[in-house]
Amino acid sequence: MLADLIFVNGRVWTGEPDGKGQVKLQEDCAIATRSGRIIHAGPRKSAPEARKTIDLEGRLVTPGLIDCHTHIVHAGNRANEWQMRLEGASYEEVARAGGGIVSTVKAVRKASEDELVAASLPRLDALIAEGVTTIEVKSGYGLDAENEAKMLRAARRLERTRAITVRTAHLGAHAMPPGAKDKDAYITDVIERQLPLAVGEALVDAVDAFCEGIAFSPEQVARVFDAAHAQGIRVKIHAEQLSNLGGAKLAAKYGALSADHIEYLDSAGIKAMAKAGTVGVLLPGAYYFIKEKRKPPVAALRKAGVPMAVATDCNPGSSPLTSLLLAMNMACTFFGLTPEEALAGVTRHAARALDVLHESGTIAPAKWCDLAIWDVAAPAELSYRIGFNPLWMRVWRGHV
Ligand SMILES: [Zn+2]
């Protein structure tokens, strides 16, 4: 079979673990692609002929990176309140000045779908420039049926505007909308109005919820998850970020794709996640930006065999971060991940958190040919450098 394109002379980190769970770097490896898919990844001598050849001259090849937790679609920013706080204003003063999540909700409601797309593209382009080929985008700043759907329509438009795969998550259960008081009544709105509209337009790949004292209780989140399952949609959760309400354990009971943040995760939560195969998504950008003291229990997660992903959590309030490479560095420096774990966390495990491991996240035949090609000698250099982007070439579905 004639390949469309073959990359030769690469040093390839496939992301596919061997029998011992190790990923060995493959020297002098060739990757051939046809119709966007990988048809060969291995020694050149057994590779098919191709119409076009690109010599990688020994460069490192990894799977295209996956940012599995972002709020990249939003309007406005919160630099002003950040500045106010650093100049000594109290949270009350910031709130009186219209700060906090309410300000983002107002900006998103005011923005048109076109404006949301335009505001999001520079952030998306920053990730693309670092070799990201798949991202997740959450709603959660509309907080009513029409505005949540508008955010997700904008997310789908990003996929048609750039060479990238977008997975969406409906996050109506993110916060209470401005002026609302009754949380149970709001959850009913999520279930009866928001989800049906968004699901009806095929805008929802997963359903997410924020389980926290300042957000929603495990019981309220369970109602949202029941509604998601009734539609055949898988769930995920923001949990154990500021306290331990048992959200991760609850999510695992629902077979959640991932539990994210998890600084305050306890052993019962870890056990439940390991049993359910729920990915733990680490968000060191938020940990850094809000100056959280508690770290996620990485050693215990590792011991229990819970797959750990790393993401930017790009959002205007607690993680205005558009560098997945920096998130990898932070996951190593703050949380003690090994560079190998950080790389698996933005490829294989991130793919699993988005339910796309069957088609991306590793370099293997039949998967999409999504690659990041780097001007570095060793995979560890991707996490090691701070504020340096060694990307040489990005390939999305076989297109350079
Ligand atoms: Zn988030």
Residues whose N, C-alpha, C, O or C-beta is under 5 A from the ligand:
A	BS01	ZN	D313
